[in-house]
Amino acid sequence: MVRWGRELGFSQIGVAGVDLSDAEPGLLQWLSNGWHGEMAYMEAHGLKRARPADLVPGTLSVITARMDYLPAATPDGWQAIEFERLQRPTEGIVSLYARGRDYHKVLRQRLQKLADRIAQDLGPFGHRAFTDSAPVLEVELATRSGQGWRGKHTLTLSREAGSMFFLGEIYVDLELPATEPETAHCGSCTACIDICPTGAIVGPQRLDARRCISYLTIEHAGAIPEELRPKIGNRIYGCDDCQLACPWNKFAQRSPLPDFDARPGFSDMPLAQLLAWSEEEFLRRTEGSPIRRIGHERWLRNVAVAAGNALRVQDDAGLRAGLQALAQHPSALVREHVAWALAAGGGAPSAAGQARL
């Protein structure tokens, strides 16, 4: 199975059992704290996340898979390069994992091919494949099956690959021998906690998603809290800071798949150009990308916040003009963030734009 997985582009295959009962108290406490924010689906599915056999009746084991996503052309010293991008305020930064093809599609197809290959060898069996697409405790299953340990930033960490990888699972009605779990190797390091721009990592393995930039720019549908907007900087889709700071990511692996190669513009496109994208252009440029899921309205919201942060540190006529052009946008959400951006940069929307707020 491991060899078949590697042939499909997976870096590691593991197997976990289905008794996750000791993970239930932590899940319930996280939900009770309200740290899931507006991700109502997290609460709606309740403990089904920790009970694989409830989600897919008949499940006896879970096959876990890891797929590295750094583009093949990623240079040495990539962490420093990414940090340097954050110091160029007029450029929009998209999280590394989202610069190529939508990972949901890539992993789902390859997990199904792995299941098909297993069926060829063992005969038909019941199964369902998932990747960040159902109520599944992915990190818990990955940890139990030896993919790595849960880092202090809550992501799975591997000594061989850091954390720059996707996870996928196949729930099966086969009783397979579990692989050995990995012990934790974070030690006293708190780099990920210390660097989080918004203080979203409130303690080791404790994340308040309501403050996380990835949540705010992707999952959150409404207005971004004003007190957090300046901390977002030029991040327009996701945030990699906790991973960039992690010492283990010096071992992050390049993907052999061209699917994750970065599309032009998704790492260093000028914000002024991004503000000018019509909905048609947004949809065209994000076809097959995970970015499309947030829609054009939230995209403009995010870019407007980044533009306002850029204007706070340097005046830019192109940015100011791009924001002014959106001052009367049909969306109240966009208008609000444009007005904030102009005010943050020492300007203001047109009188007509103010009247529509």
RAWORA-V223418 format. One record per residue. PHI is phi in degrees with one decimal (999 if undefined). OMEGA is omega in degrees with one decimal (none if undefined). Layout:
PHI,OMEGA  PHI,OMEGA
This chain:
999,178.5  -62.0,-179.5  -64.2,178.2  -62.5,178.8  -62.6,179.9  -66.1,177.8  -63.3,-179.7  -95.4,177.1  97.5,176.8  -81.9,-178.2  -89.6,-177.8  -156.5,176.5  -124.0,177.4  -138.1,177.8  -137.3,177.7  -122.0,172.0  -78.1,-174.6  -108.2,178.3  -87.1,179.8  -110.4,-172.3  -59.0,-178.6  -75.8,174.8  -92.2,-175.4  -65.2,-179.7  -58.4,179.4  -65.3,177.8  -63.1,-179.4  -63.7,179.5  -67.2,178.5  -60.4,178.7  -67.3,179.9  -62.7,178.1  -70.1,-176.8  76.7,-175.1  -74.1,176.8  -83.3,176.8  60.6,-178.4  -88.7,178.9  -78.8,-174.7  -58.3,-179.6  -62.0,178.3  -63.2,-179.3  -82.1,-175.5  -60.0,-178.0  -84.6,175.4  50.7,-174.6  -79.5,177.5  -59.2,178.0  -61.1,-176.6  -93.5,-177.3  -131.7,-176.4  -53.0,-178.4  -72.8,173.2  -78.7,179.6  -70.3,178.5  -128.1,-178.4  -53.1,-179.7  96.4,-178.9  -65.7,178.5  -114.7,179.4  -148.2,176.5  -126.3,172.9  -84.7,179.0  -109.5,-178.3  -137.7,176.9  -119.9,178.3  -132.3,179.2  -66.4,-177.3  -127.5,175.5  -62.4,178.9  -56.8,-177.7  -57.3,-176.7  -88.9,-179.7  -58.8,-177.1  -79.7,171.1  -60.5,-178.8  76.5,-174.4  -61.6,-179.9  -63.3,178.6  -65.0,178.8  -63.0,179.5  -67.3,176.1  -61.8,-178.8  -66.8,177.2  -59.9,-179.1  -68.3,178.8  -93.4,177.1  -110.4,-166.5  -62.7,-177.4  -88.4,176.6  -109.6,179.2  -86.8,-178.0  -112.7,175.3  -103.3,178.8  -53.1,-174.7  -53.1,-175.1  -66.9,-172.8  -102.5,-176.8  -84.1,179.1  -114.3,-177.5  -74.8,179.1  -59.4,-176.3  -65.0,178.6  -55.4,-177.9  -67.7,-177.3  -62.7,-176.1  -69.4,-178.1  -58.9,-179.2  -62.4,-176.4  -78.2,173.8  -65.7,178.5  -65.4,177.2  -63.6,177.1  -64.9,178.0  -61.9,178.4  -62.3,-179.4  -67.7,177.2  -64.8,179.9  -63.8,177.4  -61.1,-176.4  -86.9,-173.7  -104.8,-173.2  99.3,-177.1  -57.9,176.8  -150.9,179.3  -78.7,-179.6  -161.4,169.5  -144.8,-178.1  -102.9,-180.0  -137.3,166.3  -151.7,178.7  52.0,-172.1  -135.1,-177.5  -158.9,178.5  -70.4,-176.4  -128.5,174.2  -84.5,-171.7  -60.8,-177.1  -67.0,178.3  -61.3,179.6  -66.3,179.1  -63.2,-179.9  -64.2,-177.7  -67.3,-176.1  -98.1,174.0  87.8,177.5  -70.7,-178.5  161.7,176.3  -122.7,178.9  -79.7,179.4  -71.0,-180.0  -66.6,175.7  -86.5,177.8  83.8,179.1  -84.6,175.9  -72.4,179.4  -119.2,179.3  -123.5,177.1  -67.2,-179.0  -93.2,-171.2  -143.8,-179.0  61.2,-179.3  -132.2,-175.8  -86.3,179.4  -151.9,175.8  -97.1,176.5  -117.5,175.1  -143.6,-177.1  -139.7,169.6  -124.8,173.9  -78.7,-175.4  -129.1,176.9  -94.6,176.1  -110.4,176.4  -93.1,-176.2  -105.3,177.2  -67.6,-179.0  -72.7,174.3  -84.8,-175.1  -71.8,176.9  -72.0,179.7  -98.3,174.2  -82.1,-177.7  -76.0,-178.4  -136.3,175.9  -82.8,-178.6  58.5,-178.2  -91.6,-177.7  -64.2,176.3  -129.8,-175.3  -56.6,-177.6  -67.6,179.2  -68.0,-175.3  -66.0,-172.4  -90.2,-175.7  -53.1,-173.3  -60.7,-174.9  -109.9,-177.5  69.1,-177.7  -71.3,177.9  -86.8,-170.8  -81.8,177.5  178.2,178.9  -54.0,178.3  62.6,-179.9  -130.1,-175.6  -117.3,171.9  -93.0,-173.8  -59.5,-177.0  -63.3,179.4  -106.2,-175.2  -76.4,-178.0  -64.0,176.5  -62.4,177.4  -63.7,-175.0  -64.1,-176.0  -91.9,-176.6  -122.4,-173.8  -81.0,-174.8  -74.5,-174.0  -93.4,-173.4  -97.0,179.5  -69.9,175.3  -76.9,-179.8  -50.3,-174.1  -58.5,-176.5  -69.4,-179.5  -96.2,-175.6  -57.7,-179.2  -61.8,-177.0  -77.6,-177.9  -75.3,178.4  60.8,-179.1  -105.5,177.9  -82.7,-175.2  -109.7,175.7  -156.3,179.0  82.0,-179.0  -154.6,-178.3  -113.2,-169.3  -53.5,-177.0  -64.3,178.5  -81.5,178.2  -63.7,-177.3  -82.7,-174.4  -73.2,-179.9  -59.5,-178.2  -67.6,-178.0  -75.6,169.5  -67.4,178.2  -99.9,-179.9  -57.2,-174.2  -101.3,174.6  -79.0,178.1  -81.7,175.0  -80.6,-175.5  -94.6,177.7  -71.1,-178.2  -56.4,-174.2  -96.2,173.9  -62.6,-174.7  -69.0,174.0  -77.1,179.4  -57.3,173.8  94.8,-175.7  -86.7,174.1  -125.3,-173.3  -148.7,-179.5  -72.6,176.9  -58.5,-179.2  -57.7,-179.7  -60.1,177.9  -70.7,-179.0  -67.1,176.7  -63.2,-175.6  -84.6,-179.8  -64.5,170.6  -74.2,177.8  -61.8,178.8  -61.5,179.9  -67.8,177.2  -57.5,-178.7  -65.7,179.6  -67.3,-175.8  -73.5,-177.2  -102.8,178.2  -59.6,-179.0  76.4,-178.7  -107.4,175.9  -65.6,-177.8  -64.4,-176.3  -58.4,-174.1  -63.1,-178.8  -83.3,179.0  80.3,-174.7  -67.0,-177.8  -61.5,179.8  -67.4,176.4  -59.3,179.4  -64.3,175.5  -56.2,-177.8  -64.2,-178.5  -67.1,178.2  -63.1,178.0  -61.4,178.7  -62.3,179.3  -64.7,177.5  -62.3,178.3  -65.9,177.3  -65.8,-179.3  -66.7,177.8  -66.4,-175.6  -108.9,176.7  -158.2,179.7  -76.2,-178.5  -147.0,-175.6  -61.9,180.0  -64.4,178.0  -64.8,-178.9  -61.3,179.7  -66.7,178.9  -63.0,177.5  -68.7,179.1  -58.8,-179.6  -66.3,-179.5  -102.5,-175.2  -62.5,178.9  -113.3,179.9  -59.2,-179.5  -59.2,-177.8  -85.3,176.1  -62.8,179.6  -63.4,178.7  -64.5,-178.2  -59.3,-179.5  -60.0,-176.7  -75.1,174.2  -66.4,179.1  -60.8,177.9  -61.2,-177.7  -62.0,179.9  -66.1,178.5  -66.6,179.2  -62.4,-179.5  -92.9,177.8  86.4,178.4  -118.1,179.6  -153.4,176.0  -69.7,178.2  -62.3,179.4  -60.3,178.9  -65.2,179.7  -65.7,178.2  -62.5,-176.3  -66.1,-177.2  -90.2,-178.0  -71.3,none
